[in-house]
Amino acid sequence: MTDKPLMPKATAVWLIDNTALTFEQIANFCGLHKLEVEAMADGDISGGIIGVNPITNYELTQEEIDSCEKQPTKALKLVKSDLPQPQARTKGPRYTPVAKRADKPNGIAWLVKQHPELTEMQISRLLGTTKPTIQAIKDKTHSSTSTIKPQDPVLLGLCKREDLDKAIERALKKAEKASAVAAKDVTVDNEPDNTALEA
């Protein structure tokens, strides 16, 4: 559970208008800077934000507000709620805006050409595409093969540089492990068989 109100700025506007709490108390409760709260009180940055009552939202009690009004150094505490909390979004296919979807084949082609160490699964996760699409671009059987121009997917805005770097690093580590295992198997196979000599 978060220790801040669901709508911090709207809550701050309501507390400024309806309580005698200090700017510092409101700022600490809402997770804002004191100067930001002061600017809201002066009407500089409220920008039409409608105040939200934290009492009716079960985030504060009137008793808590009254107590903190009497003690300006006391911090407001968020009421513990039994309401279900929003679930953190699990990692899944990345959403690509419609305007950028036409760039996906260009990004896939660039990754296939520049980073052959990446698996189809890694490319699929990075760009939110499917394995058949990647395979079609590799085989040059994709419907837009004639217009594909390989371009860096980071520059196209299809993925983040840090995500691409992590995927490449993982792929290189896997390749190193695989080559180490293969080298070990080769040396074991090439060892002379001394059993015949012993007989």
CYANA upper distance limits for C-alpha pairs under 8 A (distance plus 0.5 A):
  1 MET  CA     85 GLN  CA      7.19
  3 ASP  CA     78 LEU  CA      6.87
  4 LYS  CA      8 PRO  CA      7.54
  4 LYS  CA     29 PHE  CA      6.91
  4 LYS  CA     30 CYS  CA      6.18
  4 LYS  CA     31 GLY  CA      6.98
  4 LYS  CA     78 LEU  CA      7.47
  5 PRO  CA     11 THR  CA      7.71
  5 PRO  CA     29 PHE  CA      8.18
  5 PRO  CA     30 CYS  CA      6.69
  5 PRO  CA     54 PRO  CA      8.13
  5 PRO  CA     59 GLU  CA      6.98
  5 PRO  CA     78 LEU  CA      7.84
  7 MET  CA     11 THR  CA      6.52
  7 MET  CA     52 VAL  CA      8.16
  8 PRO  CA     12 ALA  CA      6.54
  8 PRO  CA     30 CYS  CA      5.31
  8 PRO  CA     31 GLY  CA      7.53
  8 PRO  CA     32 LEU  CA      8.19
  9 LYS  CA     13 VAL  CA      6.75
  9 LYS  CA     30 CYS  CA      7.61
  9 LYS  CA     32 LEU  CA      8.41
  9 LYS  CA     49 ILE  CA      8.08
  9 LYS  CA     51 GLY  CA      8.44
 10 ALA  CA     14 TRP  CA      6.93
 10 ALA  CA     49 ILE  CA      6.52
 10 ALA  CA     50 ILE  CA      6.41
 10 ALA  CA     51 GLY  CA      4.97
 10 ALA  CA     52 VAL  CA      5.67
 11 THR  CA     15 LEU  CA      6.71
 11 THR  CA     30 CYS  CA      7.73
 11 THR  CA     51 GLY  CA      6.24
 11 THR  CA     52 VAL  CA      5.44
 11 THR  CA     53 ASN  CA      6.81
 11 THR  CA     54 PRO  CA      6.72
 12 ALA  CA     16 ILE  CA      6.59
 12 ALA  CA     26 ILE  CA      6.66
 12 ALA  CA     27 ALA  CA      7.96
 12 ALA  CA     30 CYS  CA      6.93
 12 ALA  CA     37 VAL  CA      7.58
 12 ALA  CA     51 GLY  CA      7.76
 13 VAL  CA     17 ASP  CA      6.76
 13 VAL  CA     40 MET  CA      7.39
 13 VAL  CA     41 ALA  CA      8.02
 13 VAL  CA     46 SER  CA      7.90
 13 VAL  CA     49 ILE  CA      7.87
 13 VAL  CA     50 ILE  CA      7.69
 13 VAL  CA     51 GLY  CA      5.41
 13 VAL  CA     52 VAL  CA      7.97
 14 TRP  CA     18 ASN  CA      6.40
 14 TRP  CA     50 ILE  CA      8.29
 14 TRP  CA     51 GLY  CA      4.75
 14 TRP  CA     52 VAL  CA      6.16
 14 TRP  CA     53 ASN  CA      6.54
 15 LEU  CA     19 THR  CA      5.84
 15 LEU  CA     20 ALA  CA      8.50
 15 LEU  CA     21 LEU  CA      7.80
 15 LEU  CA     26 ILE  CA      7.50
 15 LEU  CA     51 GLY  CA      8.44
 15 LEU  CA     53 ASN  CA      8.31
 16 ILE  CA     20 ALA  CA      7.88
 16 ILE  CA     21 LEU  CA      7.83
 16 ILE  CA     23 PHE  CA      8.31
 16 ILE  CA     26 ILE  CA      8.22
 16 ILE  CA     41 ALA  CA      6.87
 17 ASP  CA     41 ALA  CA      8.47
 19 THR  CA     65 ILE  CA      8.14
 19 THR  CA     69 GLU  CA      8.21
 20 ALA  CA     69 GLU  CA      6.36
 21 LEU  CA     25 GLN  CA      6.82
 21 LEU  CA     26 ILE  CA      7.20
 21 LEU  CA     65 ILE  CA      8.14
 21 LEU  CA     68 CYS  CA      7.36
 21 LEU  CA     69 GLU  CA      5.68
 21 LEU  CA     72 PRO  CA      7.53
 22 THR  CA     26 ILE  CA      6.91
 22 THR  CA     69 GLU  CA      8.28
 22 THR  CA     72 PRO  CA      6.89
 23 PHE  CA     27 ALA  CA      6.45
 23 PHE  CA     34 LYS  CA      6.44
 23 PHE  CA     37 VAL  CA      6.54
 23 PHE  CA     38 GLU  CA      6.92
 24 GLU  CA     28 ASN  CA      6.54
 24 GLU  CA     34 LYS  CA      5.97
 25 GLN  CA     29 PHE  CA      6.64
 25 GLN  CA     72 PRO  CA      7.86
 25 GLN  CA     73 THR  CA      8.08
 25 GLN  CA     74 LYS  CA      8.00
 25 GLN  CA     75 ALA  CA      6.40
 25 GLN  CA     76 LEU  CA      7.17
 26 ILE  CA     30 CYS  CA      6.54
 26 ILE  CA     34 LYS  CA      8.44
 26 ILE  CA     37 VAL  CA      7.83
 26 ILE  CA     76 LEU  CA      8.38
 27 ALA  CA     31 GLY  CA      6.25
 27 ALA  CA     32 LEU  CA      5.20
 27 ALA  CA     33 HIS  CA      6.11
 27 ALA  CA     34 LYS  CA      5.69
 27 ALA  CA     36 GLU  CA      8.43
 27 ALA  CA     37 VAL  CA      6.66
 28 ASN  CA     32 LEU  CA      6.98
 28 ASN  CA     33 HIS  CA      8.17
 28 ASN  CA     34 LYS  CA      8.38
 28 ASN  CA     75 ALA  CA      7.87
 28 ASN  CA     76 LEU  CA      8.43
 29 PHE  CA     75 ALA  CA      7.71
 29 PHE  CA     76 LEU  CA      6.35
 29 PHE  CA     77 LYS  CA      7.69
 29 PHE  CA     78 LEU  CA      8.24
 32 LEU  CA     36 GLU  CA      7.12
 32 LEU  CA     37 VAL  CA      7.55
 33 HIS  CA     37 VAL  CA      7.08
 34 LYS  CA     38 GLU  CA      6.77
 35 LEU  CA     39 ALA  CA      6.60
 36 GLU  CA     40 MET  CA      6.75
 36 GLU  CA     45 ILE  CA      8.27
 37 VAL  CA     41 ALA  CA      6.76
 38 GLU  CA     42 ASP  CA      6.78
 39 ALA  CA     43 GLY  CA      6.68
 39 ALA  CA     44 ASP  CA      5.66
 39 ALA  CA     45 ILE  CA      6.37
 39 ALA  CA     46 SER  CA      8.18
 40 MET  CA     44 ASP  CA      6.28
 40 MET  CA     45 ILE  CA      5.71
 40 MET  CA     46 SER  CA      5.40
 41 ALA  CA     46 SER  CA      8.37
 43 GLY  CA     47 GLY  CA      8.27
 53 ASN  CA     57 ASN  CA      6.91
 54 PRO  CA     58 TYR  CA      6.60
 54 PRO  CA     59 GLU  CA      5.49
 54 PRO  CA     60 LEU  CA      5.95
 54 PRO  CA     61 THR  CA      8.45
 55 ILE  CA     59 GLU  CA      6.39
 55 ILE  CA     60 LEU  CA      5.41
 55 ILE  CA     61 THR  CA      5.98
 55 ILE  CA     62 GLN  CA      7.31
 58 TYR  CA     79 VAL  CA      7.10
 58 TYR  CA     81 SER  CA      7.53
 59 GLU  CA     78 LEU  CA      5.83
 59 GLU  CA     79 VAL  CA      5.45
 59 GLU  CA     80 LYS  CA      8.01
 59 GLU  CA     81 SER  CA      8.06
 60 LEU  CA     64 GLU  CA      7.17
 60 LEU  CA     65 ILE  CA      7.86
 60 LEU  CA     77 LYS  CA      7.73
 60 LEU  CA     78 LEU  CA      6.21
 60 LEU  CA     79 VAL  CA      5.92
 61 THR  CA     65 ILE  CA      7.04
 61 THR  CA     79 VAL  CA      7.78
 62 GLN  CA     66 ASP  CA      6.62
 63 GLU  CA     67 SER  CA      6.55
 64 GLU  CA     68 CYS  CA      6.70
 64 GLU  CA     76 LEU  CA      7.31
 64 GLU  CA     77 LYS  CA      8.00
 65 ILE  CA     69 GLU  CA      6.59
 65 ILE  CA     76 LEU  CA      7.72
 66 ASP  CA     70 LYS  CA      6.99
 67 SER  CA     71 GLN  CA      6.96
 68 CYS  CA     72 PRO  CA      6.49
 68 CYS  CA     73 THR  CA      8.14
 68 CYS  CA     74 LYS  CA      6.04
 68 CYS  CA     75 ALA  CA      7.33
 68 CYS  CA     76 LEU  CA      7.09
 92 GLY  CA    125 ARG  CA      8.37
 93 PRO  CA    125 ARG  CA      6.85
 93 PRO  CA    128 GLY  CA      5.42
 93 PRO  CA    129 THR  CA      8.31
 94 ARG  CA    125 ARG  CA      7.94
 94 ARG  CA    126 LEU  CA      8.09
 94 ARG  CA    127 LEU  CA      7.35
 94 ARG  CA    128 GLY  CA      5.49
 95 TYR  CA    128 GLY  CA      7.44
 96 THR  CA    100 LYS  CA      6.96
 96 THR  CA    101 ARG  CA      6.78
 96 THR  CA    128 GLY  CA      7.94
 96 THR  CA    158 LEU  CA      7.50
 97 PRO  CA    101 ARG  CA      6.99
 98 VAL  CA    102 ALA  CA      8.32
100 LYS  CA    104 LYS  CA      7.59
100 LYS  CA    156 LEU  CA      8.19
100 LYS  CA    157 GLY  CA      8.31
100 LYS  CA    158 LEU  CA      7.94
103 ASP  CA    107 GLY  CA      6.92
103 ASP  CA    156 LEU  CA      7.50
104 LYS  CA    108 ILE  CA      6.59
104 LYS  CA    127 LEU  CA      7.68
104 LYS  CA    129 THR  CA      8.40
104 LYS  CA    153 PRO  CA      8.18
104 LYS  CA    158 LEU  CA      7.81
105 PRO  CA    109 ALA  CA      6.52
105 PRO  CA    137 ILE  CA      7.67
105 PRO  CA    148 ILE  CA      6.95
105 PRO  CA    150 PRO  CA      8.36
106 ASN  CA    110 TRP  CA      6.74
106 ASN  CA    148 ILE  CA      5.92
106 ASN  CA    149 LYS  CA      5.78
106 ASN  CA    150 PRO  CA      5.00
106 ASN  CA    151 GLN  CA      5.84
106 ASN  CA    152 ASP  CA      8.37
106 ASN  CA    153 PRO  CA      8.15
107 GLY  CA    111 LEU  CA      6.81
107 GLY  CA    127 LEU  CA      8.42
107 GLY  CA    150 PRO  CA      6.57
107 GLY  CA    151 GLN  CA      5.80
107 GLY  CA    152 ASP  CA      6.22
107 GLY  CA    153 PRO  CA      4.96
107 GLY  CA    156 LEU  CA      7.92
107 GLY  CA    158 LEU  CA      8.09
108 ILE  CA    112 VAL  CA      6.63
108 ILE  CA    123 ILE  CA      7.69
108 ILE  CA    127 LEU  CA      8.24
108 ILE  CA    134 ILE  CA      7.14
108 ILE  CA    137 ILE  CA      8.03
108 ILE  CA    150 PRO  CA      7.96
108 ILE  CA    153 PRO  CA      8.08
109 ALA  CA    113 LYS  CA      6.61
109 ALA  CA    137 ILE  CA      7.05
109 ALA  CA    138 LYS  CA      7.94
109 ALA  CA    148 ILE  CA      7.99
109 ALA  CA    149 LYS  CA      7.96
109 ALA  CA    150 PRO  CA      5.51
109 ALA  CA    151 GLN  CA      7.96
110 TRP  CA    114 GLN  CA      6.32
110 TRP  CA    115 HIS  CA      8.38
110 TRP  CA    150 PRO  CA      4.78
110 TRP  CA    151 GLN  CA      5.80
110 TRP  CA    152 ASP  CA      6.48
110 TRP  CA    153 PRO  CA      8.00
111 LEU  CA    115 HIS  CA      5.70
111 LEU  CA    116 PRO  CA      7.63
111 LEU  CA    118 LEU  CA      8.21
111 LEU  CA    123 ILE  CA      7.97
111 LEU  CA    152 ASP  CA      7.99
111 LEU  CA    153 PRO  CA      8.36
112 VAL  CA    116 PRO  CA      5.80
112 VAL  CA    118 LEU  CA      8.09
112 VAL  CA    138 LYS  CA      7.75
113 LYS  CA    150 PRO  CA      8.49
115 HIS  CA    168 ILE  CA      8.03
117 GLU  CA    168 ILE  CA      7.88
117 GLU  CA    171 ALA  CA      6.33
117 GLU  CA    172 LEU  CA      7.14
117 GLU  CA    175 ALA  CA      7.89
118 LEU  CA    122 GLN  CA      6.61
118 LEU  CA    123 ILE  CA      7.17
118 LEU  CA    167 ALA  CA      7.79
118 LEU  CA    168 ILE  CA      6.93
118 LEU  CA    171 ALA  CA      6.12
119 THR  CA    123 ILE  CA      6.92
119 THR  CA    171 ALA  CA      7.94
120 GLU  CA    124 SER  CA      6.45
120 GLU  CA    131 LYS  CA      6.54
120 GLU  CA    134 ILE  CA      7.30
121 MET  CA    125 ARG  CA      6.70
121 MET  CA    131 LYS  CA      7.54
122 GLN  CA    126 LEU  CA      6.61
122 GLN  CA    167 ALA  CA      7.16
123 ILE  CA    127 LEU  CA      6.60
123 ILE  CA    128 GLY  CA      8.40
123 ILE  CA    129 THR  CA      8.09
123 ILE  CA    134 ILE  CA      8.50
124 SER  CA    128 GLY  CA      5.82
124 SER  CA    129 THR  CA      5.21
124 SER  CA    130 THR  CA      6.06
124 SER  CA    131 LYS  CA      6.95
124 SER  CA    134 ILE  CA      8.26
125 ARG  CA    129 THR  CA      7.55
126 LEU  CA    158 LEU  CA      8.46
126 LEU  CA    159 CYS  CA      6.67
126 LEU  CA    163 ASP  CA      7.74
126 LEU  CA    164 LEU  CA      7.55
127 LEU  CA    153 PRO  CA      8.42
127 LEU  CA    158 LEU  CA      6.45
127 LEU  CA    159 CYS  CA      6.75
129 THR  CA    133 THR  CA      7.49
129 THR  CA    134 ILE  CA      8.17
130 THR  CA    134 ILE  CA      7.04
131 LYS  CA    135 GLN  CA      6.59
132 PRO  CA    136 ALA  CA      6.52
133 THR  CA    137 ILE  CA      6.81
133 THR  CA    142 HIS  CA      7.67
134 ILE  CA    138 LYS  CA      6.74
135 GLN  CA    139 ASP  CA      6.56
136 ALA  CA    140 LYS  CA      6.29
136 ALA  CA    141 THR  CA      5.40
136 ALA  CA    142 HIS  CA      5.25
137 ILE  CA    141 THR  CA      6.80
137 ILE  CA    142 HIS  CA      5.79
137 ILE  CA    145 THR  CA      7.46
140 LYS  CA    145 THR  CA      6.34
141 THR  CA    145 THR  CA      7.20
144 SER  CA    148 ILE  CA      6.81
151 GLN  CA    155 LEU  CA      8.10
151 GLN  CA    156 LEU  CA      7.76
152 ASP  CA    156 LEU  CA      6.92
153 PRO  CA    157 GLY  CA      6.63
153 PRO  CA    158 LEU  CA      5.68
153 PRO  CA    159 CYS  CA      6.61
154 VAL  CA    158 LEU  CA      6.36
154 VAL  CA    159 CYS  CA      5.72
154 VAL  CA    160 LYS  CA      6.17
154 VAL  CA    161 ARG  CA      6.34
159 CYS  CA    163 ASP  CA      7.47
159 CYS  CA    164 LEU  CA      7.62
160 LYS  CA    164 LEU  CA      6.89
161 ARG  CA    165 ASP  CA      6.60
162 GLU  CA    166 LYS  CA      6.63
163 ASP  CA    167 ALA  CA      6.74
164 LEU  CA    168 ILE  CA      6.71
165 ASP  CA    169 GLU  CA      6.59
166 LYS  CA    170 ARG  CA      6.67
167 ALA  CA    171 ALA  CA      6.65
168 ILE  CA    172 LEU  CA      6.62
169 GLU  CA    173 LYS  CA      6.75
170 ARG  CA    174 LYS  CA      6.74
171 ALA  CA    175 ALA  CA      6.69
172 LEU  CA    176 GLU  CA      6.65
173 LYS  CA    177 LYS  CA      6.75
174 LYS  CA    178 ALA  CA      6.64
175 ALA  CA    179 SER  CA      6.65
176 GLU  CA    180 ALA  CA      6.60
177 LYS  CA    181 VAL  CA      6.67
178 ALA  CA    182 ALA  CA      6.62
179 SER  CA    183 ALA  CA      6.51
180 ALA  CA    184 LYS  CA      6.68
181 VAL  CA    185 ASP  CA      6.76
182 ALA  CA    186 VAL  CA      6.79
183 ALA  CA    187 THR  CA      6.89
184 LYS  CA    188 VAL  CA      6.84
185 ASP  CA    189 ASP  CA      6.73
186 VAL  CA    190 ASN  CA      6.71
187 THR  CA    191 GLU  CA      6.89
194 ASN  CA    198 GLU  CA      6.91
195 THR  CA    199 ALA  CA      7.09
